[in-house]
């Protein structure tokens, strides 16, 4: 559907996307192209879109930014790779990840899905009015996983245990399909209360987080 692409922004996501498109035989150019992809910070999308001449298809890769930010362009869509990216790795980071695709017409959605598959992603359609809630879920799963690890690591370090010992535990929890184990799964409120008391005494700033997580953790 596209033969040439201009990628605006070569950060963690833009670099991986550019490399993958080149691998798949698309022409990456800074000149006129069939598609312009904005891989810039969310706050810059609207301004960059307004600065571009109307004509080619225009897309962004933001999870939370609505398509209206691409005005005045009407040939537009978005592809959001549901993945975390590192500058230390390349196009392989895209392999097998899911991607939310949003278009305002059948043609736009079709082009977005095609592009996602070329990138090595697994596309699923999402409505523009649901994207902020969707992106919140992605942030909880990725960004707050970092917060959880750092918080748990502090507790282990304070107890004199090696925090890296948590990594196999976290990986196995994922491998086990997020099956809940531990005191809440057993209905052991006494242990949970003991945790809260000790955290409040030794790492008090983490007590509200533990309380909040315990409150929303349920046995299914």
Residue pairs with C-beta under 8 A, 6 or more apart in sequence:
1 110
1 111
1 114
1 115
2 26
2 34
2 35
2 57
2 111
2 114
2 115
3 26
3 27
3 34
4 26
4 27
4 28
4 29
4 32
4 33
4 34
4 35
5 21
5 26
5 27
5 28
5 29
5 33
5 34
5 35
5 36
5 37
6 28
6 29
6 30
6 31
6 32
6 33
6 35
6 36
6 37
6 56
7 14
7 17
7 18
7 21
7 28
7 37
7 39
8 14
8 36
8 37
8 38
8 39
8 40
8 48
9 38
9 39
9 40
9 41
10 18
10 39
11 39
11 87
12 85
12 86
12 87
13 39
13 61
13 81
13 85
14 37
14 39
14 40
14 61
15 87
15 90
16 85
16 89
16 90
16 91
16 93
16 94
17 37
17 39
17 61
17 91
17 94
17 119
18 28
19 90
19 91
20 91
20 94
20 118
20 119
20 120
21 28
21 118
21 119
22 28
23 91
24 118
24 119
26 118
27 33
32 56
33 56
34 56
34 57
35 56
35 57
35 58
35 59
35 115
36 52
36 56
36 57
36 58
36 59
37 59
37 60
37 61
38 45
38 48
38 49
38 58
38 59
38 60
38 61
38 70
39 60
39 61
40 48
40 60
42 62
42 64
42 65
45 60
45 62
45 65
45 69
45 70
46 69
46 70
46 71
49 58
49 60
49 69
49 70
49 71
49 73
50 71
50 72
52 58
52 73
54 72
54 73
54 74
56 75
57 75
57 76
57 77
57 111
58 70
58 73
58 75
58 76
59 70
59 76
59 77
59 78
59 79
59 112
59 115
60 69
60 70
60 78
61 78
61 79
61 80
61 81
62 78
62 80
63 80
63 82
63 100
63 131
63 134
63 135
63 138
64 131
64 132
64 135
65 78
65 131
66 128
66 131
67 76
67 77
67 78
67 102
67 104
67 128
68 128
70 76
75 108
76 103
76 104
76 108
77 101
77 102
77 103
77 104
77 108
77 109
77 111
77 112
78 100
78 101
78 102
78 103
78 112
79 99
79 100
79 101
79 112
79 115
79 116
79 119
79 121
79 123
80 99
80 100
80 101
80 102
80 131
80 135
81 94
81 97
81 98
81 99
81 119
81 121
82 97
82 98
82 99
82 100
82 138
83 93
83 94
83 97
83 98
84 142
85 93
86 93
91 120
94 119
94 120
94 121
95 120
96 120
96 122
97 120
97 121
97 122
98 121
98 122
98 123
98 124
99 116
99 119
99 121
99 122
99 123
99 124
100 123
100 124
100 125
100 126
100 131
100 134
101 109
101 112
101 113
101 116
101 123
101 124
101 125
101 126
102 109
102 112
102 125
102 126
102 127
102 128
102 131
103 109
103 110
103 111
103 112
104 128
109 125
112 123
113 123
113 125
116 122
116 123
117 123
126 134
149 166
149 170
151 206
151 209
152 163
152 166
153 163
153 166
154 163
154 203
154 206
155 199
155 203
155 206
156 162
156 163
156 165
156 166
157 163
158 202
158 203
173 179
180 217
180 219
180 220
183 189
183 191
183 192
183 195
184 192
184 214
184 217
184 218
184 219
185 219
187 219
192 214
195 210
196 207
196 210
196 211
196 214
199 206
199 207
199 210
200 207
